[in-house]
Amino acid sequence: METTQQVMDSDRVPLLYASGERAFHQSNLRGVRWQGRVFNGADFKGSDFTKAHLQQAQLVQTNFSSTQLAQARLSEAQLSKSWFKRADLQRAQLNGANLQEAQMKQACLAWAQMEGTDCRKASLIATNLEHANLNGADFSQAVLSGADLRFAELRHANFQRANLSGANLSGANLRWVDLSGANLRWADLSDAKLSGANLMGADLSNATLSHTSLVHADLTQACLSRVHWVGADLSQATLTGAKLYETPRFGIQTKDLVCEWVDLSPGGDRAQVHNFTNAQQAQQFFRPARPQVQISIDAGMAHYDNFVLASFYHQVARKFSLFKHPPSFESDQRRTVLNFVLEKETDLLALAYLAVNPFKEVKSAHYNIQKLLSTLQALESKLTVAEQKAVEQTSQQLQPLLGQLKPVKMPSANPSQSFFDAPIQVMLQNSSGEMVTLYQHSQFGKRIVNISGTITRSAGLPSEARRASRIRAEEALGFLQGFYQLEI
């Protein structure tokens, strides 16, 4: 039911506007029906237009700052150069509206309908467009720095030369979007769908592209320096001329990738170009997995165990630069898994040597690590030059660590020591995604159920069974051959 204030404002505003008045601050205009009306240059700052009908209205250079426009109907309205700073346009209908050069800083457009909207050169800094429908909208040369576009629908939209630096586009549908020349520095595009998108010349430096779909995307001469793209799918994408300075080449899918050359120079000035003579070389340049050391502990982790382990690894990290990042881990009541991710496979044995130190089986694990290196060195006559170099680099990383952990002290653990005494399994993964068991305790994963129903660990197996867990020469050679070997 309309209030007296609402009726008065909706009747008076058109009359006052016709007489030359332009300031209508704090007006109550909920649900007004002003389709096709003209209010160019009016000032409605702080007013309430909730569920208003403003289709095809003339509202050029109009001030809607801090205005309530939730669920308002503004389809095909003329709103160019208008102000919407901190305005609430949640679920508003703006299909086909003209918002050229509009000022929409910090406005809320969550769930808004904006199909075919013209937002060229508009300012949408830190604007909330979460779940908005922007199919076919034109944001060319618009500024959306820091905007929230999570799960937005953006198919066929135009963001040519737009500024999306620091924007959150995670989970957004960007299929067939034109982002050519766009600024996407530090943007979050994780889990976004960019299939068929045009990213020619776009700047994605430091962007997050984890698990992003870039199938058939055109990234010709795009800047991808320092991007995080583990899990991204670049199948059948075009990457010719892309800038890849300090960009990891692990953990991405590149089936049928089109790439003639890449720029590896720090300044992106083609000072260090790497050419590919065929598709296979380009395929080998990128690897499907990141090298990692995985330690599985046959016990759940308590809070105190986590504290002790973190304290120990912190000491190791201060002493050894190789130990740059803490592990990710998963833990339940029965098992804990630590994953240490690396950039170079030649660091695998050295990092494993450091990582197993908190556990009771450290000596046996260390023995297997050194035994694997000896096995690889004994294969020298069967190795290519690149493989020999990889073995040599592995040795150079491991040898200085032998016997160097004595100054690192283990914090006092709880009396039971059950977590650190539990059987462990140590596995290595190369960049081809192949995994080998470096060490596994004979009791790992085994329990005995007594007649009474009591569960205990098995009594274990003789030492011969433990030795059988070492990597055989054939297995070691196959694992080495899956290393990233391309010289650049």
Secondary structure in CASP SS format (residue, H / E / C, confidence):
PFRMAT SS
TARGET T0000
AUTHOR 0000-0000-0000
METHOD secondary structure of the structure
MODEL  1
M C 1.00
E C 1.00
T C 1.00
T H 1.00
Q H 1.00
Q H 1.00
V H 1.00
M H 1.00
D H 1.00
S H 1.00
D H 1.00
R H 1.00
V H 1.00
P H 1.00
L H 1.00
L H 1.00
Y H 1.00
A H 1.00
S C 1.00
G C 1.00
E C 1.00
R C 1.00
A E 1.00
F C 1.00
H C 1.00
Q C 1.00
S C 1.00
N E 1.00
L C 1.00
R C 1.00
G C 1.00
V C 1.00
R E 1.00
W C 1.00
Q C 1.00
G C 1.00
R C 1.00
V E 1.00
F C 1.00
N C 1.00
G C 1.00
A C 1.00
D E 1.00
F C 1.00
K C 1.00
G C 1.00
S C 1.00
D E 1.00
F C 1.00
T C 1.00
K C 1.00
A C 1.00
H E 1.00
L C 1.00
Q C 1.00
Q C 1.00
A C 1.00
Q E 1.00
L C 1.00
V C 1.00
Q C 1.00
T C 1.00
N E 1.00
F C 1.00
S C 1.00
S C 1.00
T C 1.00
Q E 1.00
L C 1.00
A C 1.00
Q C 1.00
A C 1.00
R E 1.00
L C 1.00
S C 1.00
E C 1.00
A C 1.00
Q E 1.00
L C 1.00
S C 1.00
K C 1.00
S C 1.00
W E 1.00
F C 1.00
K C 1.00
R C 1.00
A C 1.00
D E 1.00
L C 1.00
Q C 1.00
R C 1.00
A C 1.00
Q E 1.00
L C 1.00
N C 1.00
G C 1.00
A C 1.00
N E 1.00
L C 1.00
Q C 1.00
E C 1.00
A C 1.00
Q E 1.00
M C 1.00
K C 1.00
Q C 1.00
A C 1.00
C E 1.00
L C 1.00
A C 1.00
W C 1.00
A C 1.00
Q E 1.00
M C 1.00
E C 1.00
G C 1.00
T C 1.00
D E 1.00
C C 1.00
R C 1.00
K C 1.00
A C 1.00
S E 1.00
L C 1.00
I C 1.00
A C 1.00
T C 1.00
N E 1.00
L C 1.00
E C 1.00
H C 1.00
A C 1.00
N E 1.00
L C 1.00
N C 1.00
G C 1.00
A C 1.00
D E 1.00
F C 1.00
S C 1.00
Q C 1.00
A C 1.00
V E 1.00
L C 1.00
S C 1.00
G C 1.00
A C 1.00
D E 1.00
L C 1.00
R C 1.00
F C 1.00
A C 1.00
E E 1.00
L C 1.00
R C 1.00
H C 1.00
A C 1.00
N E 1.00
F C 1.00
Q C 1.00
R C 1.00
A C 1.00
N E 1.00
L C 1.00
S C 1.00
G C 1.00
A C 1.00
N E 1.00
L C 1.00
S C 1.00
G C 1.00
A C 1.00
N E 1.00
L C 1.00
R C 1.00
W C 1.00
V C 1.00
D E 1.00
L C 1.00
S C 1.00
G C 1.00
A C 1.00
N E 1.00
L C 1.00
R C 1.00
W C 1.00
A C 1.00
D E 1.00
L C 1.00
S C 1.00
D C 1.00
A C 1.00
K E 1.00
L C 1.00
S C 1.00
G C 1.00
A C 1.00
N E 1.00
L C 1.00
M C 1.00
G C 1.00
A C 1.00
D E 1.00
L C 1.00
S C 1.00
N C 1.00
A C 1.00
T E 1.00
L C 1.00
S C 1.00
H C 1.00
T C 1.00
S E 1.00
L C 1.00
V C 1.00
H C 1.00
A C 1.00
D E 1.00
L C 1.00
T C 1.00
Q C 1.00
A C 1.00
C E 1.00
L C 1.00
S C 1.00
R C 1.00
V C 1.00
H E 1.00
W C 1.00
V C 1.00
G C 1.00
A C 1.00
D E 1.00
L C 1.00
S C 1.00
Q C 1.00
A C 1.00
T E 1.00
L C 1.00
T C 1.00
G C 1.00
A E 1.00
K E 1.00
L C 1.00
Y C 1.00
E C 1.00
T C 1.00
P C 1.00
R C 1.00
F E 1.00
G C 1.00
I C 1.00
Q E 1.00
T C 1.00
K C 1.00
D C 1.00
L C 1.00
V E 1.00
C C 1.00
E C 1.00
W E 1.00
V E 1.00
D E 1.00
L C 1.00
S C 1.00
P C 1.00
G C 1.00
G C 1.00
D C 1.00
R C 1.00
A C 1.00
Q C 1.00
V E 1.00
H E 1.00
N E 1.00
F C 1.00
T C 1.00
N C 1.00
A H 1.00
Q H 1.00
Q H 1.00
A H 1.00
Q H 1.00
Q H 1.00
F H 1.00
F C 1.00
R E 1.00
P C 1.00
A C 1.00
R C 1.00
P C 1.00
Q E 1.00
V E 1.00
Q E 1.00
I E 1.00
S E 1.00
I E 1.00
D C 1.00
A C 1.00
G C 1.00
M C 1.00
A C 1.00
H H 1.00
Y H 1.00
D H 1.00
N H 1.00
F H 1.00
V H 1.00
L H 1.00
A H 1.00
S H 1.00
F H 1.00
Y H 1.00
H H 1.00
Q H 1.00
V H 1.00
A H 1.00
R H 1.00
K H 1.00
F C 1.00
S C 1.00
L C 1.00
F C 1.00
K C 1.00
H C 1.00
P C 1.00
P C 1.00
S E 1.00
F E 1.00
E E 1.00
S E 1.00
D C 1.00
Q C 1.00
R C 1.00
R C 1.00
T E 1.00
V E 1.00
L E 1.00
N E 1.00
F E 1.00
V E 1.00
L C 1.00
E C 1.00
K C 1.00
E H 1.00
T H 1.00
D H 1.00
L H 1.00
L H 1.00
A H 1.00
L H 1.00
A H 1.00
Y H 1.00
L H 1.00
A H 1.00
V C 1.00
N C 1.00
P C 1.00
F C 1.00
K C 1.00
E C 1.00
V H 1.00
K H 1.00
S H 1.00
A H 1.00
H H 1.00
Y H 1.00
N H 1.00
I H 1.00
Q H 1.00
K H 1.00
L H 1.00
L H 1.00
S H 1.00
T H 1.00
L H 1.00
Q H 1.00
A H 1.00
L C 1.00
E H 1.00
S H 1.00
K H 1.00
L C 1.00
T C 1.00
V H 1.00
A H 1.00
E H 1.00
Q H 1.00
K H 1.00
A H 1.00
V H 1.00
E H 1.00
Q H 1.00
T H 1.00
S H 1.00
Q H 1.00
Q H 1.00
L H 1.00
Q H 1.00
P H 1.00
L H 1.00
L C 1.00
G C 1.00
Q C 1.00
L C 1.00
K C 1.00
P C 1.00
V C 1.00
K C 1.00
M C 1.00
P C 1.00
S C 1.00
A C 1.00
N C 1.00
P C 1.00
S C 1.00
Q C 1.00
S H 1.00
F H 1.00
F H 1.00
D H 1.00
A C 1.00
P C 1.00
I E 1.00
Q E 1.00
V E 1.00
M E 1.00
L E 1.00
Q E 1.00
N C 1.00
S C 1.00
S C 1.00
G C 1.00
E C 1.00
M E 1.00
V E 1.00
T E 1.00
L E 1.00
Y E 1.00
Q E 1.00
H C 1.00
S C 1.00
Q C 1.00
F C 1.00
G C 1.00
K C 1.00
R C 1.00
I E 1.00
V E 1.00
N C 1.00
I C 1.00
S C 1.00
G C 1.00
T C 1.00
I E 1.00
T E 1.00
R C 1.00
S C 1.00
A C 1.00
G C 1.00
L C 1.00
P C 1.00
S H 1.00
E H 1.00
A H 1.00
R H 1.00
R H 1.00
A C 1.00
S C 1.00
R C 1.00
I C 1.00
R C 1.00
A H 1.00
E H 1.00
E H 1.00
A H 1.00
L H 1.00
G H 1.00
F H 1.00
L H 1.00
Q H 1.00
G C 1.00
F C 1.00
Y C 1.00
Q C 1.00
L C 1.00
E C 1.00
I C 1.00
END
